[in-house]
Amino acid sequence: MFSRAYQTHHDRQLALWLLTCAVVIYGMILLGGVTRLTESGLSMVEWRPIMGIWPPIGEAAWQEVFAKYQRFPEYQKINQGMGLDEFKVIFMYEYLHRVLGRLIGLLFIIPLVFFALRGVIRPGLMPRLLVLLVLGGCQGLLGWYMVKSGLVDRPSVSQYRLTAHLGLAVALYAAILWQFLNLWPKAGRRSKSSSTASLAGVARWSPLLVVLVYLMILSGGLVAGTDAGYAYPTWPKMGPGFVPPGLYAATPSWLAAFEDVTTIQFNHRLFAYLLFFLVGGFGLFLALKASGTALRLAGGAVMAALLLQITLGIGTLLTRMAIPVAAGHQAGAILLLTVLLFTVHLLRRHTTINGS
């Protein structure tokens, strides 16, 4: 058996490794969003998971990949007449996105094998790490499955596959971050607090807020996948009023929530308003009522991240999806999820320690 100090030391090493993976995945998600915003995702029409690590080298190689791109719908229906220099720009966004995905795989696998061979992974953690590894592999397959949907007859990927690809990436990020928080050495026992009872009630339902923010991100995936943000680039109204005409105008009506741009954007806005009250109220409660400084600061951070994200969302609409603002909006969504995960974990740890 390892001593407590020995296990804590290696838990810290594992935690820093997982944190590094989470940070790089954050960057991967943002790069994926920029790839989508610049309409670069269909520039690479082959997967080539091994040899695809090398970019085209030399004019002949560039002409070859460009000729392949010209045989597919995006070039024929949208980018007809695009020159090689313009193609190189969109190609490099997608190329870097794929290369970063491969590097994340190596960043996870190599240290995992190293720690496993040294026998320093605490009991019960290895199965969870292996599940994350398998899901990471599935993410790569899902990315190519998404791209394939835009190489058939229409020059855009399926919004369902795009949302699934985004959703799995965010789920992996959140799961890895949660494992980091579990492994990072905990503070010592805190003194009992009169606010423990009320905090314990909040702690029990606080994970629901994480789920709602995650669903909000999936809703954003549908907006991106259908270009629904262009339908009504105004705020707070959508057209003549708050509620636009033609909501759920589909057969069956529920299908409009996934395929009608007006309904998709309206639902995304409603989600934002709901989170403003629920997440904002949660942050305000902690900032005002929590006894510990760390929890009060966490509550303030939640409110700040929420306000930033809402501001970026409105700005994305009013600038008609300007790439820097829209990319910032996606970054803000992951930031809000991150701050919320930290806060929920801290709150649950606080109430567990004080309630013990």
Helices and strands as residue ranges (DSSP letters): H 4-37, G 51-53, H 59-69, H 73-77, H 84-118, H 125-148, H 159-183, H 196-226, G 228-230, G 253-255, H 256-259, H 261-289, H 293-318, H 323-355
